[in-house]
Amino acid sequence: MDFKKFLPWIIVGILIIFAITSYNGLVGVQADTKTAWSKVESAYQRRNDLIDNLVATVKESANFEKSTLEAVTNARSKATSINIDPTNVTPEQMAQFQQAKNQEIGALSRLLVSVERYPELKTTQAFLELQSQIEGTENRINVERDRFNDAANVYDKKIKSFPSVIFAKIFGFNEIARFKSDAGAEKAPSVKKAFEK
């Protein structure tokens, strides 16, 4: 048997198997990244649901400032209107998403600060439970964002490693934007300025 006759077919077969394996590996890490993103969205959805409950509780329990409640509702509406495909997100889209979520949490923070003027509301069981759940949800959001960044890191390393990089380019696997800290977050907040507000 002449082995040289079959050598081109063997090489083609090895390349096909290698391409299939690389492609399947890329699909796997991309799917893991999508799953991590859906967990981020789920954590944000939990916050949105709690905000709705908190606004309803505040409305029922006190003659509360209408403008504060409207600001929370509007920020929540804006934050939920932005949809992102995690495998196709640009850094600009991620920044826009983060900005909307930051406006939402800022409005929520102002609401919680405003509640300080309503001692009867601060002591209701429903409000206390919602406040506790919101704090826990913020921690969940942070954890899920970190997990998404970890999944995006695994994905990006895979699409940039040889020989996967060849197949990533052929099949259109692109780098994924990550969550970043807000501008100025690297500086420690001033306690004095916080009390001056």
C-alpha positions in Angstrom: 0.0 0.0 0.0 1.3 3.4 -1.0 1.1 5.7 2.0 1.9 8.8 0.0 -1.3 8.4 -2.0 -3.4 8.8 1.2 -1.3 11.5 2.8 -3.2 14.5 1.4 -6.5 12.9 2.5 -5.2 12.3 5.9 -4.0 15.9 6.2 -7.4 17.2 5.0 -9.2 14.8 7.5 -7.0 16.1 10.3 -7.7 19.7 9.4 -11.5 19.1 9.2 -11.4 17.4 12.6 -9.4 20.3 14.0 -11.7 22.9 12.5 -14.8 21.1 14.0 -13.1 20.8 17.4 -12.1 24.5 17.4 -15.5 25.7 16.3 -17.3 23.6 18.9 -14.9 24.9 21.6 -15.6 28.5 20.5 -19.4 27.9 20.5 -19.1 26.4 24.0 -17.3 29.4 25.5 -19.6 31.8 23.7 -22.6 30.0 25.2 -21.0 30.2 28.7 -20.7 34.0 28.2 -24.3 34.3 27.1 -25.4 32.4 30.2 -23.3 34.6 32.4 -24.9 37.7 30.7 -28.4 36.3 31.3 -27.5 36.0 35.0 -26.5 39.6 35.0 -29.8 40.5 33.4 -31.7 38.3 35.9 -30.0 40.2 38.8 -31.0 43.5 37.3 -34.5 42.3 36.7 -34.7 41.4 40.4 -33.7 45.0 41.2 -36.3 46.3 38.9 -39.0 44.2 40.5 -37.9 45.3 43.9 -38.0 49.0 42.8 -41.6 48.6 41.7 -42.5 47.1 45.1 -40.6 49.8 46.9 -42.2 52.6 45.0 -45.7 51.0 45.6 -44.9 50.7 49.4 -43.7 54.2 49.6 -46.8 55.5 47.8 -49.1 53.6 50.2 -47.2 54.4 53.4 -46.6 58.1 53.1 -47.6 61.3 51.4 -44.3 61.2 49.5 -42.7 63.6 47.1 -44.1 62.9 43.7 -40.9 64.1 41.9 -38.7 61.6 43.7 -41.0 58.7 42.8 -41.2 59.8 39.2 -37.4 60.1 39.0 -37.1 56.5 40.2 -39.8 55.3 37.8 -38.3 57.1 34.8 -34.7 55.9 35.6 -36.0 52.3 35.9 -37.9 52.6 32.6 -34.8 54.0 30.8 -32.5 51.3 32.3 -34.8 48.5 31.1 -35.1 49.9 27.6 -31.5 49.0 26.7 -31.0 45.5 25.3 -27.6 44.0 24.7 -26.4 41.0 22.8 -23.4 40.0 24.9 -21.6 38.4 22.1 -21.9 41.4 19.9 -21.6 44.3 22.4 -19.3 47.2 21.7 -17.5 49.1 24.5 -19.8 52.1 23.7 -23.0 50.0 24.1 -21.7 48.6 27.4 -20.9 52.1 28.6 -24.4 53.3 27.7 -25.9 50.3 29.5 -23.8 51.0 32.6 -24.8 54.7 32.5 -28.5 53.8 32.4 -28.1 51.4 35.3 -26.1 53.9 37.3 -28.8 56.5 36.8 -31.3 53.9 38.0 -29.4 53.2 41.2 -28.7 56.9 41.7 -32.5 57.6 41.7 -33.1 54.7 44.0 -30.4 56.0 46.4 -32.1 59.4 46.4 -35.4 57.8 47.2 -33.9 55.9 50.1 -32.3 59.1 51.4 -35.6 60.9 51.1 -37.3 58.2 53.2 -35.2 59.4 56.2 -37.7 62.3 56.6 -40.5 59.8 57.1 -39.9 57.9 60.3 -43.3 56.1 60.1 -42.3 54.7 56.7 -38.8 53.6 57.8 -40.3 51.4 60.5 -42.9 49.5 58.4 -42.1 45.9 57.9 -42.7 45.9 54.2 -40.2 48.8 53.7 -37.5 47.2 55.9 -37.8 43.9 54.0 -37.6 45.6 50.6 -34.6 47.7 51.7 -32.8 44.6 52.9 -33.6 42.7 49.7 -32.4 45.7 47.6 -29.0 45.6 49.5 -28.7 41.9 48.8 -29.6 42.4 45.2 -26.9 45.0 44.7 -24.4 42.4 46.0 -25.8 39.8 43.6 -25.5 42.3 40.7 -21.9 42.8 41.5 -21.2 39.1 41.7 -22.9 38.4 38.4 -21.1 41.2 36.7 -17.8 39.8 37.9 -18.8 36.4 36.7 -19.7 37.8 33.3 -16.3 39.5 33.1 -14.7 36.1 34.0 -16.7 34.3 31.2 -15.9 37.1 28.7 -12.2 36.7 29.6 -12.2 32.9 29.0 -14.0 33.6 25.7 -11.6 36.3 24.6 -8.6 34.2 25.5 -10.0 31.3 23.4 -10.7 33.5 20.3 -7.2 35.0 20.5 -5.2 31.8 21.1 -3.6 29.9 18.3 -5.0 28.0 16.4 -8.5 29.0 17.5 -7.8 32.6 16.4 -7.9 31.3 12.8 -11.3 29.8 13.1 -12.6 32.6 15.3 -11.9 35.0 12.4 -13.3 32.7 9.8 -16.6 32.1 11.8 -17.0 35.7 13.0 -16.3 35.3 16.8 -15.5 38.8 18.0 -14.2 40.2 21.3 -16.7 40.9 24.0 -16.9 44.2 26.0 -16.7 43.9 29.7 -18.1 45.8 32.6 -15.8 48.6 33.8 -15.7 50.8 36.8 -17.2 54.2 36.6 -14.9 57.1 35.8 -13.3 58.2 39.0 -14.1 55.0 40.9 -10.4 54.4 41.6 -10.4 57.5 43.9 -11.5 57.0 47.5 -14.8 58.9 48.3 -14.4 61.9 50.6 -16.4 61.4 53.8 -16.4 65.1 54.3 -18.0 65.8 50.9 -20.6 63.1 51.6 -21.8 64.8 54.7 -21.8 68.2 53.0 -24.5 67.1 50.6 
